[in-house]
């Protein structure tokens, strides 16, 4: 009789573990050579193992976030140039 509550709790814990995902994200900024923020630039994070690409745009401050990414090696590239000669900086945030 005492084993039944324990089994119920163990089963509920196992079910809740099934719903959890392990993901990562990238946060970065796109700036021009003078250091000014570039709004509206498109940045693409491509998983090098699966070739799955995630495209995001920078906000009014030139900042982008690629969220809920599968863990693995990524290539980060600026895909669209709203102005000339920009570079892209990324920070991995696990």
Wavefront OBJ file of the C-alpha trace (Angstrom):
o trace
v 0.000 0.000 0.000
v 2.814 2.448 0.761
v 4.450 1.782 -2.577
v 1.484 3.123 -4.608
v 1.978 6.854 -3.719
v 5.691 6.550 -4.450
v 5.009 4.995 -7.871
v 2.499 7.740 -8.678
v 5.001 10.492 -7.809
v 7.758 8.749 -9.803
v 5.476 8.419 -12.832
v 4.502 12.105 -12.698
v 8.149 13.172 -12.440
v 9.057 11.005 -15.432
v 6.251 12.541 -17.505
v 7.301 16.096 -16.679
v 10.876 15.321 -17.745
v 9.662 14.320 -21.217
v 8.382 17.840 -21.894
v 11.712 19.574 -21.328
v 13.906 20.699 -24.206
v 17.562 21.628 -24.245
v 18.132 24.667 -26.431
v 20.603 27.490 -26.821
v 20.595 30.978 -28.249
v 22.783 33.630 -29.817
v 22.661 37.318 -29.058
v 24.690 39.882 -30.935
v 24.796 43.253 -32.633
v 25.386 44.514 -36.148
v 27.357 47.757 -36.453
v 28.877 49.798 -39.248
v 32.622 50.630 -39.359
v 32.066 53.700 -37.194
v 30.414 51.551 -34.494
v 26.886 52.822 -35.153
v 24.027 50.325 -34.752
v 22.402 48.921 -37.897
v 18.643 48.408 -37.621
v 16.839 45.948 -39.894
v 19.860 43.832 -40.840
v 19.061 40.158 -41.413
v 21.265 37.696 -39.535
v 21.213 33.943 -40.183
v 22.385 31.283 -37.715
v 23.003 27.972 -39.517
v 23.548 24.718 -37.633
v 26.620 23.151 -39.262
v 25.511 19.600 -38.395
v 21.920 19.787 -39.656
v 22.176 22.743 -42.088
v 19.039 24.194 -40.463
v 19.019 27.989 -40.826
v 17.288 30.471 -38.518
v 16.962 34.036 -39.804
v 16.305 37.011 -37.512
v 16.422 40.799 -37.941
v 18.143 43.366 -35.784
v 15.988 45.735 -33.745
v 16.258 49.524 -33.683
v 19.439 49.203 -31.578
v 21.093 46.787 -34.045
v 20.674 43.862 -31.625
v 19.466 40.411 -32.673
v 18.510 37.240 -30.805
v 18.281 33.766 -32.296
v 16.372 31.754 -29.675
v 15.477 28.088 -29.097
v 18.330 26.705 -31.180
v 19.395 23.068 -31.098
v 22.832 22.772 -29.437
v 25.728 22.388 -31.852
v 28.200 24.336 -33.977
v 26.767 27.350 -35.831
v 27.776 29.748 -38.546
v 26.483 33.306 -37.988
v 26.224 35.513 -41.077
v 24.644 38.804 -41.964
v 22.416 37.990 -44.935
v 21.038 41.374 -45.932
v 22.826 44.702 -45.982
v 20.585 47.711 -45.354
v 23.739 49.880 -45.456
v 27.257 49.279 -46.710
v 30.259 47.693 -44.958
v 28.911 46.204 -41.764
v 30.218 43.437 -39.589
v 28.398 41.078 -37.268
v 29.353 40.204 -33.692
v 27.803 37.273 -31.825
v 27.821 36.126 -28.228
v 26.835 32.563 -27.398
v 24.389 32.408 -24.510
v 23.727 28.915 -23.150
l 1 2 3 4 5 6 7 8 9 10 11 12 13 14 15 16 17 18 19 20 21 22 23 24 25 26 27 28 29 30 31 32 33 34 35 36 37 38 39 40 41 42 43 44 45 46 47 48 49 50 51 52 53 54 55 56 57 58 59 60 61 62 63 64 65 66 67 68 69 70 71 72 73 74 75 76 77 78 79 80 81 82 83 84 85 86 87 88 89 90 91 92 93 94
